[in-house]
Amino acid sequence: ILNVEQSPQSLHVQEGDSTNFTCSFPSSNFYALHWYRWETAKSPEALFVMTLNGDEKKKGRISATLNTKEGYSYLYIKGSQPEDSATYLCASLISNFGNEKLTFGTGTRLTIIP
Amino acid sequence: KAGVTQTPRYLIKTRGQQVTLSCSPISGHRSVSWYQQTPGQGLQFLFEYFSETQRNKGNFPGRFSGRQFSNSRSEMNVSTLELGDSALYLCASSFSQYNEQFFGPGTRLTVL
């Protein structure tokens, strides 16, 4: 994998259901993996920054895991609520000959159906 | 504490003109990064400034440039505007790219 890829592109989930989505990133020259939540008409807001293989982070009903050896991260939302509707972005900090770039995926657009 | 601010919020320019966007980071943050977002594309990294020096850069032509002042405020300049430069430009401040980025509200640039 050369770029950061997220799947699915969009998702509709019934309120109260749990859901998860994937971020794939290059496993070589890996430094950090960021997750952001971007609501319409607002700025992206940081959820997690993870650096270690096997890392798991949790914030309320949202959690994330990281596998740096195989180059993927999962974001989980438990008991979805309407306010969870947003685009979820992941970004990998990749170093290339000393030039470090935070490379974003195109996001997973989550819509919670009341 | 005050968040990241960007000015102006909206801008309309014509092809060939140049534009300067401004970003004021959160107090204490020395890293300011700039991103471009166009429909269908993710956030594309333009460059990062740290302590008045461009530390990292993305794959954009030389028409895109920036600078950072001693108070960490940053400006981004785009010269010889093209229609394809129409986008939302976001800046983000942080302690470093290893830390969470705090995004401003963005400047929406329209090139006619």
Interface residues (C-beta under 8 A of the other chain):
Chain A: V4 Y31 A32 H34 Y36 S43 P44 E45 A46 V49 T51 L89 A91 L93 N99 E100 K101 L102 T103 F104 G105 T106 G107
Chain B: V4 S33 Y35 G40 Q41 G42 L43 Q44 F45 E48 R55 N56 K57 G58 L90 A92 Q97 Y98 N99 E100 Q101 F102 F103 G104 P105 G106
